[in-house]
Amino acid sequence: MRVNSRSAAEQHLRDLARLRRVRDRIDREYAQPLDVEALARGAHMSAGHLSRQFRLAYGESPYSYLMTRRIERAMALLRRGDLSVTDVCFTVGCASLGTFTTRFTELVGMSPGIYRRQEAHATVGIPSCVAKQVTRPIRNREAPPAEPELD
């Protein structure tokens, strides 16, 4: 039995190392066309196994993690204010403006256009390492509903 439990533990460690490489790849290549099948091939796992194991290890699916990285980068670009929402969408690797807008709104609690207008100068004078933490999107649809604007 000890041999089996040791080999199971070793396999678990190998799987965790693969998952870390997948997460690191997403962090580096978020703007590239990535999908679960491509990530799984790179990790020598099936797409289903990768998705299940990634969720167990990190609390969300690889796709959700990828979209969160893209939205984080989009938030920084929108705060800069020199790109349109559409340009930002494609710059961060999203192929659909509708999907980008929906996911952005779910994570941030407001549309990209409103965020761009409201947050353009929110991080002026704040070190980028602090701004990244302060402006990090909320995962798993936890953003509070946006208050309606009264113009």
Number of C-alpha atoms within 10 A of each C-alpha: 6 7 8 9 10 11 12 12 12 12 12 13 12 12 18 15 13 19 24 16 15 20 18 12 15 22 15 11 16 22 19 12 11 17 13 18 15 13 22 20 12 14 18 11 16 15 18 12 11 24 21 14 19 22 16 11 14 13 14 17 18 26 14 15 21 23 24 22 21 25 28 20 19 24 23 20 21 24 19 16 14 12 14 13 21 16 14 23 27 15 18 22 20 22 12 12 15 12 13 25 19 14 20 25 22 20 22 24 20 21 18 25 14 13 18 23 12 13 17 18 12 12 17 12 8 11 9 12 8 11 15 16 9 11 15 18 22 15 16 13 15 12 15 12 12 11 8 7 5 4 3
